[in-house]
Amino acid sequence: MRPERCVVAVDGPSGSGKSTVSRRLATAIDGIYLDTGAMYRAITWAVLQSGADLSDVDTVVKIAMETDLSIGTDPQAPHFEANGVDVDAAIRGPEVTGAVSAVAAIPQVRAMLVQFQQDIISGAPRIVVEGRDIASVVAPNADLKVYLTASAAARAQRRSAEDATDVVATEADLARRDQLDSSRAADPLRQASDATTLDTTGMGIDEVVTQLLSMLNSKVSP
């Protein structure tokens, strides 16, 4: 049974299954889905399009503030536009992937997007939000907080299958991003103290979603 209202926070590193699981879970509860990582990617795309130097923080912040983000929260068809441009494919490309951790580490960019994310959450009866700082920063009062993880090999295998890239190179890139995201000063990737860890290594998507639904139902009255 679906709850009348709920916020589900799903955190974890790249390749842990956050996106697929979160979308399936949102569909199962007839809720909406918010991919916060895509928001940072969309801003990064705008910065790269401008030709700005990523080390020029003031310029990056100015571009972020001026970028018009349009966010589709349908879990069946999430969609992003930046300044009127469809960026669904572009934000998943290697250029944005290589630069997004640097942009996401800027406190002013994070503060702006966190406020945006919280506004979306406050207006939704049922929502699944995925990212790296959801349970600890964006939605600390979420009804269910989950930290998804998986072995480095499993994460690399999943991501390389999605991107048709070399597994070894993918594993190295994931390790690089983990280090950057975990060590940044502003809202680093970390597990909230009251989040439940779920290791998805060897688990199928349906199995993970079923387990999360059971956890959610135990916390929220239908």
Buried (B, 14 or more C-beta within 10 A) or exposed (E): EBBEEBBBBBBBBBBBBBBBBBBBBBBBBEBBBBBBBBBBBBBBBBBBBBEBEBEEBEBBBBBBEEBEBBBBBEBEEBEBBBBEBEBBEBBEBEEBBBBBBBBBBBEBBBEBBBEBBBEBBEEBBBBBBBBBBBBBBBBEEBBBBBBBBBBBEBBBBBBBEEBEBEBEEBBEBBBEBBEBBEEBEBBBBBBBEEBBEBEBEEBEEEEBBBBBBEBBBEEBEE
